[in-house]
Amino acid sequence: MKRIFSKKYILPLLLMLTLPVFLNDTAAAKDKTKEREIKIFKDSRISEVTEFDVDISTGERVKKSVSVFDKNGLKKEVSEFKTTGALEKRVEYTYETDSNELTCKDYNIDGLLLSSRESHYNNKDKKLSKEAFFNAKNVLLKVRTYTYDEKQNPVEHRMLDKDGKLMMKTANSFNEEGFKTGTSLYGADEKLTAKWEYKYDENKNLTEAVSYDKDNKMTGKWVYEYDKKKLLTSLTGFNSKNAATLSKKYEYERFKIEPKPDAGPREVMTFRSHAEASAMRSETGEDISPQNFIASAEYGTPDELAQKLEAGKFDINYQSESGWTALIAASFFGNADAVEFLLSRGANMNLKDTNGKTALDHARMSQHKQVIKLLTGGGGK
């Protein structure tokens, strides 16, 4: 792939990659943004994320990395790839039982250790106190120490060499909710070298990160885009002239839900094979059966559900053999947008499955607060 930034912007871009984006976290310290991302990954049952570098001029995608997550939303492993598609290295993470990161280790394609990082925490409040960085021979290279404010925000960290001399310092500012609003970077002489400003939308998604040099001139920025599940879908890098020069895309895989004894129909839990078995097909070959409509309520958007409903010409309150409707399925899986759409189209929230449970019962069992508000008339936004 062609070079996308001049040497002048290499350092700012490398620093950008330390922003609180799940694929590029370089520190184990948690702030509200990182905690929120972990929760979103857990709630969305994310098992794997693939990151692509996208050529701005051609749109060509090249796989950059694949990150694997556990069911608690914690990153367990990352495989990084060369532009040729060949594996370049692997990164493995371990955690304490309370989700605090313990180790981060880099391995080459032959499984040999390249470098590692160890995290150490305070005994009292379990806040990250320092990180130690080692080379392939387990020789200490540097240490990063952390300082917190009275609200337990990581307001400063210092990178020290093996002899304890300052290499660089980072100072962070936070808003009242604990979300990072700014970062200032200092060199070994503690003079300002660069800084960042962060912006968020009404859903508390990080939408923009702008970098400035020591003279307050903009050197670049990242712009973040998300889907309705608050999952990052794209990241675009801009230079100092506000021209897009770099783009990344993200795709997600999810854990399959293990059915509970009273959860509902098996066909929803394994909807892909079941829907195919009884499929009605449109002229384009799309499955437009009512069974598939129910299954699609798990992740489907309102537009997708509307298209299936129009193409299939079936009752929105169609019930499967186990009594599930699309509204019950959407409520069980916490798809609030689908619930709102189905209610607007006249879906009956009082229908019960064969276990005697309504959509509201399933939403309450699954603790989907936004869906509960919609079903009880409280609004979901």
C-alpha positions in Angstrom: 0.0 0.0 0.0 1.2 3.5 -0.7 2.5 5.9 2.0 -0.4 7.9 3.4 1.4 10.3 5.7 4.7 12.2 5.4 7.4 11.8 8.0 6.2 14.9 9.6 3.0 13.1 10.7 4.4 9.7 11.6 4.8 10.5 15.3 1.3 12.1 15.6 -0.3 9.1 13.9 1.5 6.6 16.1 0.3 8.5 19.1 -3.2 8.5 17.6 -3.1 4.7 17.8 -2.9 4.9 21.6 -6.4 6.4 21.8 -9.1 4.5 23.6 -10.0 2.2 20.7 -10.4 -1.4 21.6 -8.1 -2.7 18.9 -5.3 -0.3 19.6 -5.2 -0.1 23.4 -1.5 0.2 24.5 -2.1 0.7 28.2 -3.9 -1.5 30.7 -5.2 1.5 32.7 -9.0 1.8 32.5 -11.0 5.0 32.0 -14.8 5.4 31.3 -14.3 5.0 27.5 -12.5 1.7 27.9 -14.8 0.4 30.5 -17.8 1.3 28.3 -16.3 -0.6 25.3 -15.7 -3.7 27.4 -19.4 -3.6 28.5 -20.6 -3.1 24.9 -18.5 -6.0 23.7 -19.9 -8.2 26.6 -23.5 -7.2 26.0 -23.2 -7.6 22.2 -21.5 -11.0 22.7 -18.5 -10.0 20.4 -16.1 -12.9 19.9 -13.9 -11.6 17.1 -13.1 -8.3 15.4 -11.4 -8.0 12.0 -9.6 -4.8 11.3 -9.0 -3.7 7.6 -6.8 -1.0 6.2 -8.7 0.6 3.3 -7.0 2.4 0.5 -8.6 5.9 0.2 -8.3 6.2 -3.6 -9.4 2.6 -4.6 -11.4 1.4 -1.6 -9.3 -1.8 -1.6 -9.3 -3.5 1.8 -6.4 -5.3 3.3 -6.8 -7.3 6.5 -4.7 -5.7 9.2 -5.6 -7.7 12.4 -8.0 -10.2 14.0 -8.8 -9.7 17.7 -10.3 -12.4 19.8 -12.4 -11.6 22.9 -13.9 -13.6 25.7 -17.5 -13.6 26.9 -16.7 -10.8 29.4 -15.7 -8.4 26.6 -11.9 -8.7 27.3 -9.4 -9.0 24.5 -7.5 -12.3 24.7 -5.5 -12.5 21.5 -4.6 -10.4 18.4 -3.1 -11.7 15.1 -1.5 -9.0 13.0 -0.9 -9.4 9.3 1.4 -8.0 6.7 0.0 -6.3 3.6 0.7 -9.5 1.7 -1.8 -11.3 4.0 0.9 -13.3 5.8 0.9 -13.5 9.6 3.3 -11.0 11.1 2.9 -11.6 14.9 0.5 -12.6 17.7 -0.3 -10.8 20.9 -1.7 -12.6 23.9 -3.3 -11.1 27.0 -4.0 -12.5 30.5 -6.2 -11.0 33.2 -7.1 -11.2 36.9 -10.5 -12.4 37.9 -11.7 -8.8 38.2 -10.7 -8.1 34.5 -7.5 -6.2 35.3 -4.9 -7.0 32.7 -1.9 -8.9 34.0 0.3 -9.5 30.9 0.6 -8.7 27.3 3.1 -10.7 25.2 4.1 -10.4 21.6 5.2 -13.5 19.7 6.6 -13.9 16.2 5.1 -16.4 13.7 7.3 -19.2 15.1 5.9 -18.7 18.6 9.1 -17.0 20.0 8.6 -14.2 22.4 9.4 -10.7 21.0 8.5 -8.5 24.0 6.2 -8.4 27.0 4.4 -6.1 29.4 3.5 -6.8 33.0 0.9 -4.8 34.9 1.0 -4.1 38.6 -1.9 -2.9 40.8 -2.4 -1.3 44.2 -3.6 -3.7 46.8 -6.1 -1.2 48.2 -8.2 -0.1 45.3 -6.8 -2.4 42.5 -5.9 0.6 40.3 -3.1 0.2 37.9 0.1 1.6 39.5 2.8 0.7 36.9 3.6 -1.3 33.8 7.0 -2.9 33.2 8.2 -3.5 29.6 10.6 -6.3 28.7 12.5 -7.5 25.6 12.7 -11.0 24.2 15.2 -12.0 26.8 13.0 -10.7 29.7 15.3 -7.8 30.3 13.6 -4.7 31.7 13.5 -1.8 29.1 11.2 0.8 30.7 8.4 1.4 33.2 5.2 3.4 33.0 3.8 4.8 36.2 0.2 6.1 36.8 -1.3 8.8 38.9 -5.0 9.2 39.6 -7.3 12.1 40.7 -9.9 12.0 43.4 -12.4 10.5 41.0 -10.0 7.7 40.1 -9.3 9.0 36.6 -5.8 8.2 35.3 -4.7 11.8 34.9 -1.0 11.3 34.4 1.4 8.6 33.4 5.2 8.8 33.1 7.4 6.6 30.9 10.8 6.0 32.7 13.8 4.2 31.3 15.3 1.2 33.2 17.4 3.6 35.3 14.3 5.7 36.3 14.9 8.6 34.0 11.9 10.3 32.4 11.4 9.5 28.8 8.0 11.1 28.3 4.9 12.2 30.2 1.2 12.2 29.4 -1.4 14.3 31.2 -5.1 13.6 30.7 -8.2 15.7 31.4 -11.7 14.3 32.0 -15.2 15.6 32.0 -17.7 15.2 35.0 -18.7 11.7 33.7 -15.2 10.5 33.6 -14.7 10.5 29.8 -11.3 11.7 28.5 -11.5 15.2 26.9 -7.8 16.0 26.3 -4.3 14.6 26.4 -1.0 16.6 26.6 2.3 14.9 25.7 5.6 16.0 27.1 9.2 15.0 26.3 12.0 14.0 28.6 12.6 17.7 29.3 8.9 18.0 30.4 8.2 20.4 27.6 4.9 20.1 25.6 5.3 18.3 22.3 1.7 17.6 21.2 -1.8 17.4 22.5 -5.2 15.9 21.7 -8.8 16.9 22.1 -11.6 14.3 22.1 -15.3 14.8 21.2 -18.3 12.5 21.9 -21.9 12.2 20.6 -25.1 12.0 22.6 -24.5 8.2 23.0 -21.1 8.8 24.5 -19.4 7.4 21.5 -15.9 8.9 20.8 -16.5 10.6 17.5 -13.4 12.7 16.9 -9.8 13.0 18.1 -7.8 16.0 16.9 -4.1 16.3 17.3 -2.1 19.6 17.7 1.5 20.4 17.9 3.1 22.4 20.7 2.1 25.6 18.9 -1.5 24.6 18.8 -1.5 23.9 15.1 -3.7 21.0 14.0 -1.6 18.1 12.7 -4.3 15.5 12.1 -7.4 13.9 13.4 -9.4 10.6 13.5 -13.1 10.5 12.8 -15.0 7.5 14.3 -18.3 6.0 13.0 -20.5 3.5 14.8 -23.5 1.2 14.1 -26.7 1.2 16.1 -25.2 -1.2 18.6 -22.5 1.4 19.4 -19.8 -0.7 17.7 -17.1 1.0 15.8 -17.5 0.4 12.1 -14.9 2.8 10.5 -12.1 5.1 11.4 -10.8 7.8 9.0 -7.5 9.7 9.4 -7.1 13.2 8.2 -4.0 15.3 7.7 -3.4 18.9 8.7 -5.2 20.1 5.6 -8.2 18.1 6.6 -7.8 15.7 3.7 -8.7 12.1 4.3 -5.5 10.0 4.0 -6.2 6.8 5.9 -9.2 4.6 6.5 -10.0 1.5 8.6 -13.0 -0.7 8.7 -14.2 -3.2 11.3 -16.2 -6.4 11.1 -17.6 -8.4 14.0 -18.3 -12.0 14.9 -20.5 -13.0 17.9 -20.8 -15.8 20.3 -23.7 -18.1 19.8 -26.3 -18.0 22.6 -26.7 -21.2 24.6 -30.4 -21.8 25.0 -31.8 -21.7 28.5 -34.3 -24.3 29.6 -37.2 -21.8 29.4 -35.7 -19.4 26.9 -37.9 -20.2 24.0 -37.8 -21.9 20.6 -34.8 -23.8 19.5 -35.3 -22.4 16.0 -34.3 -18.9 17.1 -31.2 -20.2 18.8 -30.1 -21.9 15.7 -32.0 -19.8 13.3 -29.7 -20.1 10.3 -30.2 -23.8 9.7 -33.8 -23.8 10.8 -34.8 -20.9 8.6 -33.2 -22.5 5.6 -35.1 -25.7 6.2 -38.4 -24.0 5.8 -37.4 -21.1 3.6 -39.7 -19.1 1.4 -37.6 -17.4 -1.3 -38.1 -14.1 -3.0 -37.2 -13.6 -6.7 -33.7 -12.7 -5.7 -33.4 -15.9 -3.6 -33.7 -14.1 -0.3 -35.4 -16.1 2.5 -38.7 -14.3 3.2 -40.3 -16.9 5.4 -42.0 -15.9 8.7 -39.5 -18.1 10.5 -36.6 -16.2 9.0 -38.4 -12.9 9.9 -38.5 -14.0 13.5 -34.8 -15.0 13.4 -33.8 -11.7 11.8 -35.2 -9.8 14.7 -32.1 -10.8 16.7 -29.8 -8.3 14.9 -31.9 -6.9 12.0 -32.3 -3.2 11.5 -35.8 -1.6 11.0 -35.2 -1.2 7.3 -34.2 -4.9 6.9 -37.2 -6.0 8.9 -39.5 -3.8 6.9 -38.2 -5.2 3.6 -38.8 -8.8 4.8 -42.2 -7.9 6.0 -43.2 -6.4 2.7 -41.7 -9.2 0.6 -43.2 -12.0 2.7 -46.7 -10.6 3.0 -47.2 -12.4 6.4 -48.7 -11.4 9.7 -46.3 -9.4 11.9 -47.6 -11.4 14.8 -46.9 -14.8 13.3 -46.0 -17.3 16.0 -43.6 -20.2 15.6 -44.2 -23.7 17.0 -42.8 -22.5 20.3 -45.0 -19.4 20.3 -42.3 -16.9 19.5 -43.0 -13.8 17.5 -40.5 -11.4 16.0 -41.3 -9.0 18.9 -40.5 -11.7 21.5 -37.2 -12.6 19.7 -36.1 -8.9 19.4 -37.0 -8.4 23.1 -35.0 -11.5 24.2 -31.9 -10.4 22.3 -32.2 -6.8 23.3 -32.6 -5.3 19.8 -34.3 -2.1 20.9 -34.5 -0.6 17.4 -36.3 -3.7 16.1 -38.7 -3.6 19.1 -39.5 0.0 18.4 -40.1 -0.7 14.8 -42.3 -3.8 15.4 -44.4 -1.9 18.0 -44.9 0.9 15.4 -46.2 -1.6 12.9 -48.7 -3.0 15.4 -46.9 -6.0 16.9 -48.9 -7.5 19.8 -46.8 -7.4 23.0 -49.4 -9.5 24.9 -48.8 -12.7 22.9 -47.2 -15.5 24.9 -44.9 -18.3 23.9 -45.5 -21.9 24.9 -43.8 -21.3 28.3 -46.4 -18.5 29.0 -43.9 -15.7 28.6 -44.5 -12.4 26.8 -41.9 -10.1 25.1 -41.8 -8.1 28.3 -41.1 -11.2 30.4 -38.1 -12.1 28.1 -36.8 -8.5 28.2 -36.9 -8.5 32.0 -35.2 -11.9 32.3 -32.4 -10.7 29.9 -32.3 -7.4 31.7 -32.5 -5.3 28.6 -33.5 -1.9 30.2 -34.0 0.0 26.9 -36.4 -2.7 25.6 -38.3 -2.8 28.9 -38.9 1.0 28.7 -40.2 0.6 25.2 -42.6 -2.3 26.2 -43.9 -0.4 29.2 -44.4 2.8 27.4 -41.5 4.6 28.9 -39.6 5.2 25.7 -36.3 3.7 24.9 -34.0 6.5 24.1 
